[in-house]
Amino acid sequence: MQIKSIILYNSAGDKRTINFKLGQVNIITGKSSRGKSALLEIVDYCLGRTEFRVPDGVIQDKVAWYAVIFQIKELQVFIAKPKPSENSTSQNQVYYDFGNNLIIPELSQLEPNSNDDAITSFLSNLIGISPNQTIVEEGESRRQFEATIRQAVFYLFQKQGTVANQDILFHRQQEPFIPQTIKDTIPYFLGAIQEDRLKLQKELRQARQKLAKAQGRLREAELITKERFVLGRNLLIEAQQIGLIDSNFIAEEEADVLEALKSTLAWEASEIILTGNDKFPELQAEVEEIRQELKRIHEKIIATEAFLQKETGFSKEANQQLLRLESINLFKTENNYSNQCPFCNSSLSVPIPSLSAMRESLIDLQNNIRNVEVRQPRLLEYIEQLKEQREEIRGQLQEKELAIKAVINEQEAAQQIHDNNAHIARIVGRISLYLETVEFVDENSQIRLEVEKLKKLIASYEQQLDTREIKAILASILNRIGQQMTEWARRLELEHSDSPYRFDLDKLTVIADRPERPIPMGRMGGGENWLGCHLITLLALHKHFVERNRPVPHFLFLDQPTQIYFPSEEAYLNLQGTPSDEIIRANVDMAAVERMFNFLFDVCEELSPHFQIIIMEHANLGNNERFQNALVEEPWTDGRALVPENWISRG
């Protein structure tokens, strides 16, 4: 990942584009306060930094959007961010696009379509940062987190106040928590931690879970083994009680018990014979119908008997009346005196009927009595017929009830067979489990082999994930980086370069290992040595990143590295970005300056085309051909600057 272009947009839609050469040294030189240092902040801003660090002034006033085109192999990624709203110092909205041959979009096309978190994840994945997690030693309180491209930026930028600082080595190292973040993430970026460490950790957890389950099964099996003869005998007794084994069988040894128990596994459940369909509902319906018929006949019998009883009562009354009326036969002649008693000839208050009328009543009564006497035998016969039907229906009812009882008995018998089968099946199941468990605890059984296999697998994972192994790999990498630093320290003629140089990860500084005592960067004299320590460390790290194909962007920003060669800051800032005659007048050690730039060119060419250096400078080495060929643009003097003059003049 290198930088193809930096683009600025003003609110009118005008674009200011700075194009860089890939795989080479790129130099922007010019007067101070022309916006050179802002380039570093713009790139950091477009790499997913939410905090806006572009200097106040013309750049913030005149630039509406900041954009960078990153080149990642054949792919170009365009990332643009608007400046924060007024009175705000942060902004996380992003517009991005990518493709093989991107066309720089117009301002009207820049509508946010993402945010810093998404861009961080996108770029991290794009440059090959695999899922990872920092390593925290047991007992430490800080939390684990995942390294992303935001932690890689510590090795990409050397600001003016950092590039020759005796106290800090990396970008933002002076900020809270950043030193520990660097220490936690650099083992991953150097390659001391496996890319598939998270995968290995997951597989280790799964293997441990499987081992715990297998060991649990083994413990259960071994516990059964200790008591298996007792358990086997108990199961044998149960099998004898339900008839699976002959009750006269006697087991002399454990093998006899096992053999007898194995014979029970051939048991098959008794067949339960059921009719094709369930007759119970049908029989119930028939019984209900018969009961209704029985009730109807019974009601007829009661009604008929009641009628007969009524007829019998009428006959008795009628006979008595007949006896009374037959007394009229005593009179031979008709009585003409209806108000005179025929017996005593006394006068009556109520007239009595005539003798003929009484005789007609007597005849009617005799006829009615004869009719009743004729009907009574027929009613008695009808009642008997009804009673016979009732008895016949009762017989049918009893038959149906017996049929229902038979069905119920059949179902109960089937249920009994089912319950017996279930009871025997449970015992056979326990015997089967027992026999399987006995087989599992064999010395060569599968469960023991599984446990041993899992133990070996876990040991392998633990060895791969052992932090001691990581520390050993990290120490080896740092040793090789230290060897490269030592070689380059001699080339730059740094102080103590006759002794080995190394990067101290614990203190995040450079150490020269003198025979008497180690000399840290902070105790080395002179800015030239501090600058040299920064350059040899950052470039040695990047050489390792490139050669080992580590997921760190392959570029380095250096902001005004030659400042330390000038006798005063004022002399350095007074440079106009013009060729070296002014530098010479400032009493600069030109040999040291030339040596530094040649060193940067040589390292970049050695790593070409996989490494890019971008330098912002006041100085301009007019006599150095490599320096002049590396200029990105004409020196930023005479009105040339990061923000075009016509943007400012428009007001």
C-alpha positions in Angstrom: 0.0 0.0 0.0 1.5 3.3 -1.2 0.3 6.8 -1.9 -0.7 7.6 -5.5 -2.1 11.1 -5.0 -3.3 13.6 -2.5 -6.3 15.8 -3.6 -7.8 18.9 -2.1 -11.3 20.3 -3.0 -12.4 23.8 -2.4 -16.1 24.7 -1.9 -16.3 25.8 -5.6 -15.4 22.4 -6.7 -11.8 23.2 -7.8 -9.2 20.4 -7.3 -5.6 20.6 -6.2 -3.8 17.3 -7.0 -0.3 16.2 -5.9 0.9 13.0 -7.6 3.6 10.8 -6.1 5.9 8.2 -7.6 5.4 4.7 -6.4 8.3 2.7 -5.0 10.6 5.8 -4.9 11.7 8.7 -2.8 9.3 11.7 -3.2 10.4 15.2 -2.0 8.4 18.3 -1.6 10.6 21.3 -0.8 9.8 25.0 -0.2 9.4 27.8 2.2 7.9 27.4 5.6 4.1 27.8 6.2 3.3 26.5 2.7 1.4 23.5 3.9 4.1 20.8 3.6 3.6 19.4 7.1 -0.2 19.3 6.5 0.3 16.5 4.0 1.1 14.0 6.7 -2.0 15.0 8.7 -4.2 14.7 5.6 -3.0 11.2 4.9 -3.5 10.2 8.6 -7.0 11.8 8.5 -8.0 9.7 5.4 -6.6 6.5 7.0 -9.5 6.5 9.4 -8.5 9.0 12.0 -11.5 10.8 13.3 -9.6 13.7 15.0 -8.8 16.5 12.6 -5.2 17.6 13.0 -4.7 19.8 9.9 -3.3 23.1 11.0 -5.6 26.1 11.4 -5.4 28.9 8.8 -5.6 29.0 5.1 -5.8 25.2 4.6 -8.8 24.8 6.9 -10.4 28.0 5.6 -10.1 27.2 1.9 -10.3 23.4 1.7 -13.7 21.7 1.8 -12.7 18.0 1.2 -9.4 16.1 1.7 -8.7 13.0 -0.4 -6.0 10.4 -0.9 -5.6 7.7 -3.6 -3.9 4.7 -2.2 -2.3 2.1 -4.6 -2.5 -1.5 -3.3 -0.9 -3.7 -6.0 -3.1 -3.1 -9.1 -6.0 -1.7 -7.0 -6.6 2.0 -6.4 -8.6 3.1 -3.4 -10.0 6.7 -3.2 -10.8 8.0 0.3 -12.2 11.5 0.9 -13.3 13.2 4.0 -14.9 16.6 4.5 -13.5 19.1 7.0 -15.4 19.0 10.3 -18.3 21.3 10.9 -17.6 24.7 12.5 -16.4 24.5 16.1 -15.8 20.8 15.8 -12.4 19.0 15.9 -13.5 15.6 14.6 -15.4 14.1 11.7 -16.0 10.4 10.8 -18.0 10.6 7.6 -16.2 9.1 4.5 -16.7 8.8 0.8 -14.7 6.0 -0.8 -14.4 4.2 -4.1 -12.0 1.7 -5.5 -11.0 0.2 -8.9 -8.1 -0.5 -11.2 -8.1 2.8 -13.0 -10.0 5.3 -10.9 -11.1 8.7 -12.2 -10.9 11.4 -9.6 -14.5 12.3 -8.8 -15.9 15.8 -8.8 -16.9 17.6 -5.7 -20.6 17.1 -6.5 -20.0 13.3 -6.4 -18.6 13.4 -2.9 -21.5 12.2 -0.7 -20.4 10.2 2.4 -21.1 6.5 1.9 -19.1 5.1 4.9 -17.4 6.0 8.2 -14.0 5.8 9.8 -14.7 2.4 11.5 -15.8 0.8 8.2 -12.9 2.3 6.3 -10.5 1.0 9.0 -11.9 -2.5 8.7 -11.9 -2.3 4.9 -8.3 -1.1 4.6 -7.1 -3.6 7.3 -8.6 -6.4 5.4 -7.3 -5.1 2.0 -3.7 -5.0 3.1 -3.9 -8.5 4.7 -4.4 -7.9 8.4 -5.9 -11.1 9.5 -8.3 -11.5 12.5 -6.0 -11.2 15.5 -5.9 -10.4 19.2 -3.2 -8.9 21.3 -1.6 -11.1 23.9 -2.0 -10.1 27.6 0.0 -12.0 30.1 -1.8 -13.7 32.9 -2.4 -11.3 35.8 -2.3 -8.1 33.8 -5.4 -5.9 33.9 -5.5 -4.4 30.4 -7.9 -5.8 27.9 -7.1 -7.6 24.6 -7.9 -5.9 21.4 -7.5 -6.4 17.6 -4.7 -4.7 15.7 -5.8 -2.8 12.6 -4.3 -0.3 10.2 -4.8 2.3 12.8 -2.0 0.7 14.9 0.2 0.4 11.7 0.3 4.2 11.3 2.8 4.5 14.2 5.4 3.3 11.7 4.3 5.5 8.8 4.8 9.1 10.0 7.7 11.1 11.4 6.4 14.6 12.1 8.8 17.5 12.5 8.7 17.2 16.3 9.2 13.5 16.2 11.8 12.8 13.5 14.8 13.8 15.7 13.2 13.7 19.1 15.5 12.1 21.7 12.7 11.0 23.9 10.2 9.4 21.5 10.7 7.2 18.5 7.3 6.6 17.0 4.4 8.7 15.7 2.1 9.7 18.6 4.2 7.9 21.2 3.9 10.8 23.6 0.1 10.4 23.8 -1.5 8.5 26.7 -1.9 4.7 26.2 -0.1 4.8 22.8 3.2 3.3 24.1 1.5 0.3 25.5 -0.6 0.0 22.3 2.6 -0.1 20.2 4.1 -2.7 22.5 1.0 -4.9 22.3 0.6 -4.7 18.5 4.2 -4.7 17.1 4.6 -8.5 17.7 1.8 -9.1 15.3 3.0 -6.6 12.7 6.5 -8.1 12.9 5.1 -11.6 12.4 6.0 -13.1 15.8 2.4 -14.0 16.2 0.8 -16.6 13.9 -1.7 -15.2 11.4 -4.0 -18.1 12.3 -3.5 -17.7 16.1 -7.2 -16.9 16.7 -8.1 -20.0 14.7 -5.6 -22.1 16.7 -7.1 -20.7 20.0 -10.6 -21.6 18.8 -9.4 -25.1 17.9 -7.6 -25.4 21.2 -10.8 -24.5 23.1 -12.8 -27.0 21.1 -10.2 -29.7 21.7 -10.3 -29.1 25.4 -14.0 -29.3 25.5 -13.9 -32.6 23.6 -11.3 -33.9 25.9 -13.3 -33.0 29.0 -16.3 -34.9 27.6 -14.2 -37.9 26.6 -12.6 -38.0 30.0 -16.0 -37.7 31.6 -17.2 -40.7 29.7 -14.0 -42.6 30.6 -14.4 -41.8 34.3 -18.0 -43.1 34.2 -16.9 -46.2 32.4 -14.0 -46.8 34.8 -16.4 -46.3 37.8 -18.7 -48.9 36.3 -15.8 -51.2 35.8 -15.0 -51.2 39.4 -18.4 -52.4 40.3 -19.3 -54.2 37.1 -19.4 -57.7 38.6 -21.9 -56.5 41.3 -23.9 -54.6 38.8 -23.9 -57.5 36.4 -25.1 -59.9 39.1 -28.0 -57.5 40.0 -29.0 -57.3 36.3 -28.8 -61.0 36.0 -31.2 -61.4 39.0 -33.6 -58.9 37.4 -33.4 -60.8 34.1 -34.2 -64.1 35.9 -37.2 -62.5 37.7 -38.9 -61.6 34.4 -38.0 -64.8 32.7 -35.3 -63.7 30.4 -32.8 -66.0 31.9 -33.5 -69.5 33.5 -34.0 -69.0 37.2 -31.9 -72.1 37.9 -28.8 -70.6 36.1 -25.9 -69.9 38.4 -22.9 -67.7 37.3 -19.6 -68.9 38.6 -17.4 -66.2 37.1 -17.7 -62.7 35.6 -17.5 -64.2 32.1 -20.6 -66.3 32.8 -22.5 -63.2 33.9 -21.5 -61.3 30.7 -22.4 -64.3 28.5 -25.8 -64.7 30.1 -26.5 -61.0 29.9 -25.6 -61.0 26.2 -28.1 -63.7 25.6 -30.9 -61.3 26.7 -30.2 -58.9 23.8 -31.9 -61.4 21.5 -35.2 -60.7 23.3 -38.1 -59.4 21.1 -41.2 -57.9 22.4 -44.4 -60.0 22.5 -46.8 -59.3 19.7 -49.8 -57.3 20.8 -52.8 -58.5 18.7 -55.5 -55.9 18.2 -58.6 -55.9 16.0 -58.6 -54.0 12.9 -60.7 -51.2 14.4 -61.9 -50.2 17.8 -65.5 -51.5 18.4 -65.9 -49.8 21.7 -67.6 -46.6 20.3 -69.9 -48.7 18.1 -70.9 -51.0 21.0 -71.6 -48.0 23.2 -73.8 -46.5 20.5 -75.7 -49.8 20.2 -76.2 -50.1 24.0 -77.5 -46.5 24.1 -80.0 -47.3 21.4 -81.2 -50.5 23.2 -81.6 -48.6 26.4 -83.7 -46.1 24.7 -85.9 -48.9 23.2 -86.1 -50.6 26.6 -87.2 -47.3 28.1 -89.9 -46.8 25.4 -91.3 -50.4 26.0 -91.3 -49.9 29.7 -93.2 -46.6 29.4 -95.8 -48.4 27.2 -96.2 -51.1 29.8 -96.8 -48.5 32.6 -99.3 -46.5 30.4 -101.2 -49.7 29.4 -101.3 -51.0 33.0 -102.5 -47.6 34.1 -105.3 -47.7 31.5 -106.2 -51.2 32.5 -106.5 -50.2 36.1 -108.7 -47.3 35.2 -110.9 -49.6 33.1 -111.2 -52.1 36.1 -112.2 -49.2 38.4 -114.9 -48.2 35.9 -116.2 -51.8 35.8 -116.6 -52.0 39.6 -118.4 -48.7 39.7 -120.6 -49.6 36.8 -121.6 -53.0 38.3 -122.7 -51.3 41.5 -124.7 -48.8 39.5 -126.2 -51.7 37.6 -127.3 -53.4 40.8 -129.0 -50.2 41.9 -130.7 -49.7 38.5 -132.0 -53.3 38.4 -134.4 -52.4 41.2 -136.6 -50.6 38.7 -137.7 -54.0 37.5 -139.9 -54.1 40.6 -142.3 -51.6 38.9 -144.5 -53.0 36.3 -146.1 -49.8 35.3 -144.9 -46.4 34.5 -145.2 -43.9 37.3 -147.1 -40.9 36.1 -146.3 -38.8 39.1 -142.7 -37.7 38.8 -142.8 -35.8 42.1 -144.2 -38.8 44.1 -142.0 -41.5 45.6 -143.0 -44.8 44.0 -142.3 -46.7 47.3 -144.0 -44.5 49.9 -146.0 -42.1 47.7 -144.6 -39.1 49.5 -144.0 -35.9 47.6 -140.3 -35.1 46.4 -138.7 -31.7 46.0 -136.8 -33.0 43.0 -138.6 -34.9 40.2 -137.4 -38.4 39.6 -136.7 -39.8 36.1 -139.3 -41.8 34.4 -139.2 -45.5 34.5 -138.4 -45.8 30.8 -135.5 -43.4 31.1 -134.0 -45.4 33.9 -134.4 -48.6 32.0 -132.5 -47.0 29.0 -129.7 -46.0 31.4 -129.6 -49.5 32.7 -129.2 -50.9 29.2 -126.4 -48.5 28.3 -124.6 -49.3 31.5 -124.9 -53.0 30.8 -123.5 -52.5 27.3 -120.6 -50.5 28.7 -119.8 -53.2 31.2 -119.9 -55.8 28.6 -117.4 -53.7 26.4 -115.0 -53.2 29.3 -115.1 -56.9 30.2 -114.3 -57.7 26.5 -111.3 -55.2 26.4 -109.7 -56.3 29.7 -108.4 -59.6 28.4 -106.9 -58.0 25.3 -105.2 -55.3 27.4 -103.8 -58.0 29.7 -102.5 -59.9 26.6 -101.0 -56.7 25.2 -99.2 -56.0 28.5 -97.8 -59.5 28.5 -96.5 -59.0 25.0 -94.8 -55.7 26.0 -93.3 -57.4 29.0 -91.9 -60.2 26.8 -90.4 -57.6 24.5 -88.9 -55.8 27.5 -87.3 -59.0 28.6 -86.0 -59.7 25.1 -84.5 -56.2 24.9 -82.9 -56.6 28.4 -81.3 -59.8 27.1 -79.9 -57.9 24.1 -78.6 -55.2 26.5 -76.9 -57.7 28.6 -75.3 -59.2 25.5 -74.0 -55.8 24.4 -72.7 -55.0 27.8 -70.9 -58.3 27.9 -69.4 -57.5 24.5 -68.2 -54.1 25.8 -66.7 -55.8 28.8 -64.9 -58.2 26.5 -63.5 -55.3 24.5 -62.4 -53.6 27.7 -60.8 -56.8 28.9 -59.1 -57.2 25.5 -57.7 -53.7 25.7 -56.5 -54.2 29.3 -54.8 -57.4 28.3 -53.1 -55.6 25.4 -52.0 -52.9 27.8 -50.7 -55.5 30.2 -48.7 -57.0 27.4 -47.4 -53.6 26.4 -46.5 -52.8 30.0 -44.7 -56.1 30.4 -42.8 -55.4 27.1 -41.9 -52.0 28.3 -40.7 -53.3 31.6 -38.6 -56.0 29.9 -37.3 -53.5 27.3 -36.1 -51.2 30.1 -34.2 -54.0 31.7 -32.7 -55.2 28.4 -31.7 -51.6 27.7 -29.9 -51.3 31.0 -28.2 -54.6 30.2 -27.2 -53.3 26.7 -25.8 -50.1 28.2 -23.9 -52.1 30.8 -22.4 -54.4 28.2 -21.4 -51.4 26.0 -19.8 -49.6 29.0 -17.8 -52.7 29.9 -16.5 -52.9 26.4 -15.5 -49.2 26.4 -13.1 -49.5 29.3 -11.0 -52.0 27.5 -7.3 -50.9 27.4 -7.4 -50.7 23.6 -10.9 -49.3 23.4 -11.8 -46.3 21.2 -12.5 -44.0 24.1 -9.0 -44.4 25.4 -7.5 -43.8 22.0 -9.7 -40.7 21.6 -8.5 -39.3 25.0 -4.8 -39.9 24.1 -5.3 -38.4 20.6 -6.9 -35.2 22.1 -4.2 -34.9 24.7 -1.5 -34.9 21.9 -3.5 -32.4 19.8 -3.9 -30.0 22.8 -0.2 -30.3 23.6 0.5 -29.3 20.0 -1.8 -26.3 20.1 -0.4 -25.2 23.4 3.1 -25.4 22.1 2.2 -23.3 19.0 0.4 -20.8 21.2 3.0 -20.7 24.0 3.9 -17.1 24.7 7.4 -18.2 25.4 7.6 -19.3 21.8 6.3 -16.0 20.6 8.8 -14.2 22.8 11.6 -16.3 21.3 10.5 -15.5 17.8 10.1 -11.8 18.6 13.6 -11.8 20.1 15.0 -13.4 17.0 13.3 -10.8 14.7 14.5 -7.9 16.9 18.0 -9.3 16.8 18.0 -9.4 13.0 16.5 -5.9 12.9 19.3 -4.8 15.4 21.9 -6.2 13.0 20.5 -4.1 10.2 20.4 -1.0 12.5 24.0 -1.6 13.4 25.1 -1.7 9.8 23.2 1.4 8.9 24.5 3.3 12.1 28.0 2.8 10.8 27.0 3.9 7.4 25.6 7.1 8.8 28.6 7.5 11.1 26.5 7.7 14.2 27.9 8.0 17.7 28.8 4.6 19.2 28.4 3.0 15.8 31.4 0.8 16.7 29.0 -1.0 19.1 25.8 -3.0 18.3 22.6 -1.0 17.9 19.2 -2.5 18.8 15.6 -1.5 19.2 14.4 -1.8 22.8 10.8 -2.8 22.7 10.2 -2.4 26.4 11.3 1.2 26.5 10.5 2.0 22.9 13.9 3.5 22.2 17.2 2.7 20.5 20.1 1.3 22.5 23.8 1.2 21.6 25.3 -1.7 23.5 28.7 -0.3 24.6 31.1 -2.7 26.4 30.9 -0.5 29.6 27.1 0.0 29.6 24.1 0.3 27.2 23.6 3.8 25.9 19.9 4.7 25.2 19.0 7.2 22.5 18.1 9.9 25.0 21.7 9.9 26.4 23.3 10.1 23.0 24.6 13.6 22.1 23.4 15.7 19.2 20.3 15.8 17.0 22.2 14.1 14.2 22.4 10.9 16.3 18.7 11.2 17.3 17.7 11.6 13.7 19.9 8.7 12.7 18.4 6.5 15.4 14.9 7.2 14.1 15.9 6.6 10.5 17.7 3.3 11.0 14.9 2.0 13.3 12.0 2.9 11.1 13.7 1.8 7.9 14.9 -1.5 9.5 11.3 -2.2 10.5 10.0 -1.4 7.1 12.6 -3.5 5.4 11.4 -6.4 7.6 7.8 -5.6 6.8 8.5 -5.6 3.1 10.7 -8.7 3.0 8.3 -10.7 5.2 5.3 -9.4 3.4 3.8 -8.1 6.6 0.4 -6.1 6.6 1.9 -2.6 7.1 1.5 0.1 4.4 4.8 0.4 2.5 5.4 4.1 2.9 7.2 6.5 5.3 6.6 10.2 5.7 9.6 12.3 7.0 8.8 15.9 7.9 11.9 18.1 7.7 14.6 15.7 8.7 17.5 18.1 7.8 16.5 20.6 10.4 19.0 19.2 12.9 21.9 20.0 10.6 21.3 23.8 10.8 23.0 25.9 13.5 19.6 27.4 14.5 15.9 26.9 13.8 15.8 30.4 12.4 18.4 29.6 9.8 16.5 26.5 8.8 13.2 28.3 8.5 14.7 31.1 6.5 15.4 28.7 3.6 13.4 29.5 0.5 13.5 26.0 -0.9 16.1 27.2 -3.4 19.3 25.3 -4.3 22.2 24.7 -1.8 24.0 28.1 -1.9 21.8 29.3 1.0 22.4 26.0 2.8 26.1 26.5 2.5 25.9 30.0 3.9 24.1 28.6 6.9 27.3 26.6 7.9 25.6 23.3 7.4 27.5 20.0 7.4 26.7 19.3 3.8 28.5 15.9 3.9 26.2 14.7 6.7 23.1 16.0 4.7 24.3 14.3 1.5 25.0 11.1 3.5 21.5 11.1 5.0 19.7 11.6 1.6 21.9 9.1 -0.2 21.1 6.6 2.6 17.4 7.2 2.1 17.7 6.8 -1.7 19.7 3.6 -1.4 17.3 2.0 1.1 14.3 2.9 -1.0 16.0 1.5 -4.2 16.9 -1.7 -2.3 13.3 -2.2 -1.4 11.9 -1.0 -4.8 9.2 -1.2 -6.0 7.7 -2.1 -2.6 8.6 0.9 -0.5 7.9 4.6 -0.9 9.5 7.5 1.1 7.8 11.0 1.1 9.9 13.8 2.5 8.8 17.4 3.2 11.8 19.8 3.4 12.9 23.4 3.5 16.3 22.4 2.1 16.9 21.9 -1.6 20.1 20.1 -2.6 20.6 21.6 -6.0 23.8 19.7 -6.7 22.3 16.3 -5.9 20.9 14.8 -9.0 18.9 12.1 -7.1 17.4 14.8 -4.9 16.3 16.9 -7.9 14.9 13.8 -9.7 12.8 13.0 -6.5 11.1 16.4 -6.5 7.3 15.9 -6.8 6.7 19.5 -7.9 8.6 22.8 -8.4 9.7 24.1 -5.0 6.8 25.7 -3.1 8.1 29.3 -3.5 7.0 32.4 -5.4 3.3 31.7 -4.7 3.4 28.0 -5.0 2.0 26.1 -2.0 -0.4 23.3 -1.0 -3.4 25.7 -1.4 -3.3 27.4 -4.8 -2.9 31.2 -4.7 -6.1 31.7 -6.8 -8.1 29.9 -4.1 -6.9 32.5 -1.6 -7.4 35.5 -3.8 -11.1 34.6 -4.4 -11.8 35.5 -0.8 
